[in-house]
Amino acid sequence: MTLQPDQSKVLGDSNLPHTQYPASPHKAVKVKRKREASQKKSRKPKATQRTKKVSRHKRDPDDYYTETPFEVHCLMAKEGHNLLGKYVIDPCCGGGNIPITLRKYGVNAHGGDLHPRWDGALCVKDFRDTIKHWKPEIIVSNPPFSQWEEIVDAAWEVDTEIVYLLLPSRFLEGQNRLSWYLSTKKLARFWQFSKRVSLPPGKSDMKPTGGKIPYSWYVFERKHDQETWTGGWLPISRPIPEPCKEQLVEEEAPSEAQIALDLSHPETR
């Protein structure tokens, strides 16, 4: 005797109850994948998301980050012969670390800043006004990283001879920067620190330690007119260059009377 299937289940008789079967697992997987795909579309691309901070410091709104005497000592080891006997200004001097350290080598160095951060500053002005008014022969600065090109451009307007800027090493990269370098042809030398230096926010109480960002001294010369540049590694120690040894002074800075004398006689620049 052949058993016949329940016709109510086959034909779907509305007068008889239907058997309840569990949902297909394949359908549940499809629903899950569809939901995940929809969520991915609503997210921003990973390339635009910053997943990790490069620096452990919070971004300063004025781009005010403090260098130490070490960076200036390293610069003097390579470029001291160009700085001696010149009128030097740091138009973004902050607390005055760069001019104070340069004065120890006998360099006629001064500074200005947008804010009154150093009592020995020449002025409290925007760097453009400082450069235009004081017309330095050489600029040495740790500038706001968002405006460093403008400092170089402003320097050429007053016939400044050399501009030394302390910048992240990665500023040598990028198509936009490459176009600027090739159009100006003023990058003459590039000095890379052989150890990591730290530039903490100037408004903080943090002490400089081993940093995460590599920095370099960029040297721009008005007379340079080539797309190529030279350079090398900066020393780890704090050597005093030979031309500076005899002129190295013990004081933290020149006396106020000497500063006044320098400013009252522009020909001594």
Buried (B, 14 or more C-beta within 10 A) or exposed (E): EEEEEEEBEEEEEEEEEEEEEEEEEEEEEEEEEEEEEEEEEEEEEEEEEEEEEEBEBEEBEBBBBBBBBBBBBBBBBBBBEBBBBBBBBBBBBBBBBBBBBBBBBBBBBBBBBBEEBBEBBBBBBBBBBBBBEBBBBBBBBBBBBEBBBBBBBBBBEBEBBBBBBBBBBEBBEEEEEEEBBEEBBBBBBBBBBEEEBBBBBBBEEEEBEEBEBBBBBBBBBBEBEEEEBEBEEBBEEEBBBEBBEEBEEEEEBBEEEEBEEBEEEEEEB
